[in-house]
Amino acid sequence: MNKKFLGVIALAAITVSCNQPGTKEAAKEDILGAHRDTTVKPNDDFFEYANGKWIKNNPIPGEETSWGVGELVQKELNEKLLHINEEAEKKAEKSGSGQQIGDFWHSAMDSAAIEKNGIEPLRPELDKIAAIKTAKDVMTQAAQMHKYGVGVFFNEGVGQDAKNSNLEAYSMDQGGLGLPSRDYYFNTDARTQKIRNEYPGYIAAIFKNMGIDSTQAKAKATAIIAFETSLAKASRKLEDLRDPYKNYNKFAISQLNKIAPSTDWAGVIAQIGVKGVDSVIVGQPEFYTALDKLVKTTDVQTLKDYMTFHLISNFSSYLSKPYFDATFNFYSKTIRGAQEPRPRWRRALDAEQGVIGESLGQLFVKEYFSPKAKARYEQMVENVRMAYKARIEKLDWMTDSTKKKAVHKLMAIKKKVGYPDKWKDLSTLKIDRGAYVSNIMRANEWWNTYGLNKLGKPVDRNEWDMTPQTYNAYYNPSNNEIVLPAAMMTVPGYKDEELDDALVYGYTAASTVGHEITHGFDDEGRQFDENGNLHNWWGPTDSAQFVKRAEVLVQQFNKMVPLDTMHINGKATLGENLADLGGILIGLDAFKQTEAYKKGDKINGMTPTQRFFLGYSLGWLMAERQEKIATQLLTDVHSPAKYRVNGPFPNVPDFYEAFGIKAGDKMFIADTARVHLW
């Protein structure tokens, strides 16, 4: 997944073209010049040079944990989605997507009803948990909770079989934690310890809101954390989850008792709704062995308390103020650094994307993303593809045999640009004007059934996993495809004719198109073939060379310290760092084929190549709270924004020439210490 991973659902109404600035129409201030902090030398800190002025003049709003280009796009376009929702609510249609949108909006915005309902919409599920008597009852209820979106004890779901991409497979993975990752339970740095120390108070607050006295609430919190810590001990670290072979362990359902003899997994899986398959892929078998023992030996009341807590915590954003506040204060404020909640309408829009995002998407692209724009960016993909092909063919470390296979895979990459040709049918999803949390639970169950219904059927390779209004993009190795939603092609506040080719090739061709294509050849993606199957198509010397050359990037990022004593995990972030570097290289190669590059005209005193690097940096225009950076370093395979600019650039030869980088400059790396991969 590319740069726009930021946990932000941002929407786009402006499309970006590859035109040069007009005359009368291009009177706006040049965005690249306006954002620069010229008191900083590009030779020392390019990110601050490119974006520092804007960051200094635009403090992070209290309700946000970061503030930058993604949030600016979101701000522009949320206004348009707000209009769509408010109009749908007024029309009060009786059927169709208009009914779903209007009724969802009504339930999400009816704060009086939400406060009046309190926790009561969850009462039927709370009563089921309270009635549990045995460990078997625990797992039966856990299966029901998974159906409506509460992933207690473990994670599971449906996706393409990594070794047979034509089949949909059922997978089971580690999970069940309340803190963001396993490391939060063990790391000893001050930031993580502070979060761990406040976690019991949050759990206790949930129980006290239910009317349980303080002493009991604290005792329940202590027992829950002890249980979760045991789960965390059995969980693999972030970097260990990147090996697709080690995290692929196929078991016959009838043989799951070999790793978990005390749990009736066949029954649990059936209760979740799995049918039509006789095997499952277990990512981390040792986790399920530990879980089996824990459920068997832990006091049933503790397991019930654990489930109760996660039920309420999971849905607290849709409940009354005491529950919402407790969860916001811990997860958003303590962990991520937000100072105040987003307004209700913003939170409602965010929630709506995961419920009926494609219903909104159909209205969105009809009004805001033209077929002409779709065609423009499809052509850009081809320009970048051909630039990558030429670069692969010139590699001096890859054998001819592997080169041919790499080019074959590259040319087979399917592009999905803008919006799907066929929309999902959401007509059977029940949305009404009743309890907000009930709409969310029904939607979760509907999507669970939607996924499970894929089992035993051919893979639909035309399906999209993102809505067109999502400010993100992805590469799917099992489909060997790149998916570029309409919202990605946006520079906030600017129209097509106001953006020059150099900016667009840096901002879009490099950091989005090139980035996603390179994911097909990163440390994980390269292990899948042109058909999307986990299959080693590399020659042994080529594979060894790749690992050796990629390790240089691992070590470069391992040395980076974005916060306190917290280093970037070079191994965990390798895939994204490789995609950033590859995207820059092939995006620049594609740009060099344009007339704008060949003419070499300066704009605002900057050469085309300089504007390319500044355009890429614009894609990472972002200020981040320290709490958010700390969380990212422990949980995310993406490096913080600043290091997605300053990290790859010193490995790009043209960067040195464009800005006169010399030995002794902070952005300088000796040629022998640079990454020589693509």
Helices and strands as residue ranges (DSSP letters): G 24-26, H 31-35, H 46-57, E 66-68, H 69-91, H 96-109, H 111-117, G 120-122, H 123-130, H 135-147, E 155-161, E 164-173, G 182-185, H 190-209, H 214-233, G 238-242, E 250-252, G 253-258, H 265-272, E 279-282, H 285-297, H 300-315, G 316-318, H 321-327, I 328-335, H 344-368, H 371-393, H 400-412, E 414-418, H 436-452, E 474-476, E 481-485, G 486-488, G 496-498, H 501-504, I 505-514, H 515-519, G 525-527, H 540-558, H 574-591, H 595-599, H 608-618, E 622-624, H 626-635, H 641-646, G 649-651, H 653-659, G 671-673
